Amino acid sequence: TFRGMFHKKTPREKAAIGRLSTFEGIPHPYDKMKRKVIPAALRVVRLKPGRNFCKLGDLANNVGWKHKELVDRLEDKRRAKSEAFFQKKKAAAALKAKAEEAAAGELAKVNETLAAAGY
């Protein structure tokens, strides 16, 4: 929540709130992008041991938000699609490595020429 972070009285603060956008789940252009982990933002790093914490979805559900099951179902669906994509990507990488091994003898001369040219 950002309540208390802004005074909402100056034009600059009103503009900042106007630019703020929030989403449930992952919005369309970002759901296909690779996820990145920011180590400095991990809960393990940021919180002291023994501190209490809660997830925003759990908190919202406790105060009357009615879409937790829907978001959980969609997240499970996204995880399944992501796992299928990863398995397909892993199989393609293994196939590529196998093809490179099979063609290593034929490409040795070409690789020497490319290495001499600086590639």
N, C-alpha and C positions, 0 to 999 in steps of 0.2 A: 504494500500500500504506500501511497505517497502523501497521504493526508498528514498534515503537519510539516511536510517538507517545504511546501510552497505557501506563501501568504495569499496568493490569488488576487492581489489587489493592484499590483503594478502591471502595466501593459506587457512587460517582458515575461512576467510569470503567467499571465493569461495566454500569451502566445505559446509558451512552453507547454501548458496544459492542452492547448489546441492541437499541438503537434503530437501529443502522446497518443499512442494506439496500443490496445491490448488485444490479445487473442486467446481463445481456448484451443489448446493443442498447437499444432504447427501450421501456419498459414500456407497457402498454395505455392508461392514461388520458392519457399524455403523447405518444403517437405521433400523435394527431390535432391536437395543439396547434401553434401557430405556433412555429418555432424562433427563438430570440433569440441574438444574438452579444454577448458581453461583451467590449468592446475591451481592457479591462485584463487579461483572461485569455488573450489570444491568444499563441501561442508566439513570434511575431515580436516582440512587445512584452516578454515575460517573459524570454526567453533572450538571452544575449549572442551576437553573431555568432561562429560557429566552435565553439560548444558542441555536444556530442553529445546526442542525444535518442533516445528510442524510444517506440513506441506500446505500450500495455498488451497489445493483442491479439497483436502480434508477439512480445513477450516471453513471454507465456503459451504461444504456439505452440511456441516454442523449448524450453520446459521440459516439453512433453508434453501440452498441452491439445489435445483432439481435435475441437473444434467450430469452428475458424476458417473452414473451407469453408462450413459451414452458416450461420454469421453473415454471411459475405460474400454468400452467395446471397440471404439474406433482406434484406440491406441493398440489394442491387441491385434486388430486387423493390420495396422501399420507395421507392427513388429513381425507378423507372419510374412508380409510382403517383403520386408527388409531382409529377413532370413533367407527367403527364396532367392532374392537378388544376390545376396552374398554367396550362396552356394553356387549359383550360376557363374558369378564372377570368378570364384575359386576354381571351378571346373575349366573355365576358359583359360585361366592363367596356367593351370597344369597342362592343358592341351598345347598351349603356346610353348611352354618349356620343353615338352616332349618333341614338338616339331623342330625347335631350335637344335636339340640334341641330334635328331635324325639328319638334319641338314648341315651339321657342323663341319663335316668333311668336305662337302661341296662348297661351303662358304669360306673356307680357310683362306683361299687365294684372294677372294674379294675383300675379306676383312683386313688382310695385309695391305692391300692397295688403299683402302679407306684410312687405315692407321697411318700410312705414309703421308696421306693428304691432310691429316690432322683431324679426322673424324673419329 
